[in-house]
Amino acid sequence: MTHEDLPAVMEIERSTFPEDAWSEPMMRGELADQPRTRHYLVAEVGGRVVGYAGLAVAADQADVQTIAVLADHRRAGVGTALMDALLAEAVRRGTASVFLEVRADNPPAQAMYERFGFRRLGVRRRYYDDGTDAITMVKDLGPRHQDG
């Protein structure tokens, strides 16, 4: 993801997360930490941005910051491709586990994360701006690999 992608990304952000969309300055801040601690990417179909995802990495753990796909491109493998890319980046950076939060009222997203091997850790009460709880999840990638 680059700054040139932001208009399309922000459109997807606002349509996907109407109650608690990130602001453009927040997204620019995430991009400013790329590639040091962040990894953001977009998915394109026919030259049009239809999804995006982001990962934050600190030491041996990573956090899925966000993942979103335009409504008319869901259930077509875009989200799967984005998550595959985030997990591959987490492995490339040597992380041992990947964490995420998902809305308690979003069973399809929870099911997708479970298919990727994420397991539920707990609940963060009233985590989202509209008061909805977040379910915390983790995927263990194994011990951090040390070179040499």
N, C-alpha and C positions, 0 to 999 in steps of 0.2 A: 504494500500500500504506500502510495506517495501522497503528497499534498494535493496533487492534481486529481486524485480520486475522491477527495473529501466532499465535493458537492453531491456526488452519487451516493457515497457512504452515508452522509447525513440524512439524505432522503430515506434511505433504507432504515437508518437508526430511528428516525421519528415515526415511521409507519409501523415498525416492529415493536418499539417500546414507547408507546404514546404517553404513558404515565411517568416514565423515568428515563427518558432519552438523555444520553450524554450531550453536552453542548459541543459546538465546534472547537472552542478553546480547550476543552478537556481532551478531545481527540487529537488536536495538534500537540498537546503536551505528551500524549502517549507516543506519537510519531517522533517527537524530539528525542526520546530515549531509545530509538531504534538505530542501530542494532545492539547497543550495549546491553540493555536489560529487557528490551521488547522485540517482538516479532509480529508484525501485522501484514496481512495479505488480503487480496481481493480475489473473487471468482468472477470471471467474465464469460458471457455467452454472446456470441456474435458481436464482440467488441463493447458490450454493455455490462457494467458492473451489476451483478445480481446478488452478491453476498460478500461478506467480509468476516474476518476473525482476527483475534489478537491474543498474544501470550505474553505474560510477564515472567521473567526468570530471575531468581535470586538464589545463589549457592546451589543446593541440590534439590530445590523445589521450584515448580512452575505453577502458574495460575492462569487458567483460561479467563481472560479479561472480558471477552465478548465474542459472540458468534451470532450472525443474523443472515437470513436469506429472504429475498423478496417473496411475498406470498405466492405469486404465480410460478415460482421456480422451486418451491418446496416439494419434497418427496420425489426429487429427480436426481438425487445423489450429490447435490451441491454442498449441503451441510456435511455429509460424510467426507467428501473430498477436503473440505476446509479442516475438519477435525483430524483427519489423517495427516494433513500437513502440519498442524500444530503439534501433534504427538511426535511426529518425526523430528521436528525441531527440538522438542524437549529431550528426546533421546540424543540427538546430535550434540546438545549442550551438556549432556551428562547428568540430567536430573534423575532423582530417584522416585519422585512422585509428582503428580499433577492434580491440582485442586480446582474446584469450581463451585459457584453458587448457581442454583436454578430456582426459578419461581415455583413455589409449592402448587400454584394453580396452572402449571404447564406440564401435564402428564406426557404429551408427545416428546418434549425435550428431555424429560427425565428418562423416558424409555430409550431414546437415542443414546444418551450417555451410558446407560446400563449396558446397551449392546456393545459399547466400546470398552466395557470392563470397569467402569466407574462404580464404586459402591457408596452407599449413603453413610455419612458420618454423623450428621445431626441437623438441627434446625436453628436458623437465626431468626428470631421473632421480629416481625415488622421491619424487615431488612430493606424492603423497597419503599419508594416514596409514597405509594398508595396504601402502605400498611401491610402488604402481602408478605408472608414469611418466605425465607429462602431455605432451600434444602442444600446443605453442603455435601459435596461428594469428593472422592479421591480415587485416583487410579495409580496403583503402585507399578513402577517401571523396573524395579530391582535396584540393587546397590549401585551407587555411582561408580562408574568405571574410571580408574586412574591410569593415565599413560605411563609407560616406562616401568 
